[in-house]
Amino acid sequence: MEKFYTWETLMERHTTDPLSILVIDDDPFTQELTKAMLKKAPNTQLFQAFNAQEGLDTMLTHSIDLLLLDFYMPHINGREFLKILRRHETLAETPVVLITTDRITREEVQQLGVKSCIHKPFDFQNFVQQVLENVQVSD
């Protein structure tokens, strides 16, 4: 039987400190969609960045529990951002979920050092599942 994921699971896991989620994506529509989906999540704090530099600045000034990262962005793409992230001592272990329009294989995702990938357009159930599974990995 397929497991049904809900935000209540998140509330059970994070009852004291808010879960900090950063979305780095240059697409305003994707930013609004993730914001709407995360709005229903209890005890979460959402940060948004529209490019890699804004994202890095946010990560250096806030403790981020989960990063949702667009794979294709101008200037510094997701692959390059991951290289920068992994070289940084305090940020290297941040769990990352890739967001992409391409069909990336599980092997490619693992080679990038991330646990999972959400394909655009994404649905609410898959989105919740990926967030919850990656929060569990980070605990």
N, C-alpha and C positions, 0 to 999 in steps of 0.2 A: 504494500500500500504506500502510495506517495505521501510524503510528509508535507503538511501545510504549514507554511511559515507565517508568523504574525509578529507585530511589533511588541506584543506582550512578553514574548520570549526575551526581547532586549531589556525590558523593564526588570525582569527577574534577575538578569545578569549584572545590571548597572543601576543599583539603587541609590548610591551616594553621589559619586562624581558623574557629571554629564559625559556622555560619549561624544568626543570631538571628531567630526568628519569633515574632511576637506575635499571639495570637488574642484579639480583643475580641468577646465574645458573651455575652449574658445567660442563654442557655440552657445549663444544666449538661450535658444530653445531647450537645449539639454540642461543648462543650468537651472532654468525655470522648472523643468520636469523633475529633476532630482530634488530641487527645493520643495516642490509640492509633495513628492513621495516621502521625503524625510520629515515634513511638517507633522505628519501623523505619528512619527516615532517619539516615544516618551523619553524624556531626560537626555536629549541630544542637543549638541551645539553644532550648527552648520557654519562652515567657512567656505567662501567661494573665491576662486581665482580664475582669471580669463587667459592667463598665459603662465609659462613655466616660472618666470622670474617672480611674479606675484605669488605663485604657489610656494616657491622656496622661501620667500620672505615671510609668508604666513607660517610655514613650518618652523622657521627659526625663532619666531616670537610666540608661538602657541604650541602646546602639547597636543599633537594630533594622534588619535587612536586608529583612524582608518583613512586611507587616501583613495579616492576614486579619480582615476587619471585617464584623460583622453589620450589615445595613442597617436593620433594625427593632429598636430598643432603647428602653426607657423613658428619659425625661428628655432625653437628647441622642441623637438617632438617627444613623445612619451618614452621612446627607447633611450634617447639622450638624457632625459630627465631622470630616468631610473639609474643610469650610470652615475650621475651627479649625486643622487640620493644615496646610493650604496657606498660611495666613497666618504660620505659624511658620517663621522663617528656616532653622533647622537640620533641621526635620522635613519640609519641603514636598516634597522629592524622594523620600520613602520610597515604594517600590512598594506598591500596595494591591490586594488581591483582595477583592471584595465577596462576602459570603455572604448569601443571601436565599432565602426561600420563593417570592417572586414571580418572574414571568417578566419580567425587565428586558431591553429591547432593547439591541443593541450600541450604538446611537446614544445611548441614555440613559446607558449605562456610560461612553462616551467623554465625554459632557457633564459627567459627574462627575469627570473627570480620572483615571480608573482604567483599567487595561489589560484587566481581565477580571472575570468573575463566576462563582461556583460556586453552583448552585441546589441547595437542600435538597430531598429527601435527596440527598446526593452519594455517588458511588462512588469507590473507591480510585484507579482509573486516571485519572479526571478530576481528582481532587484532586492527585495527583502531577504530572500534566501542567500544571495551573495554577501550582503552586509552582515547578516547574522553569522554565517559560516566563517567569515574572515575576522569578525570580532572574537569568535570562539578560538580561532587559531592564535590570536594575539594575547589571550588571557593566560 
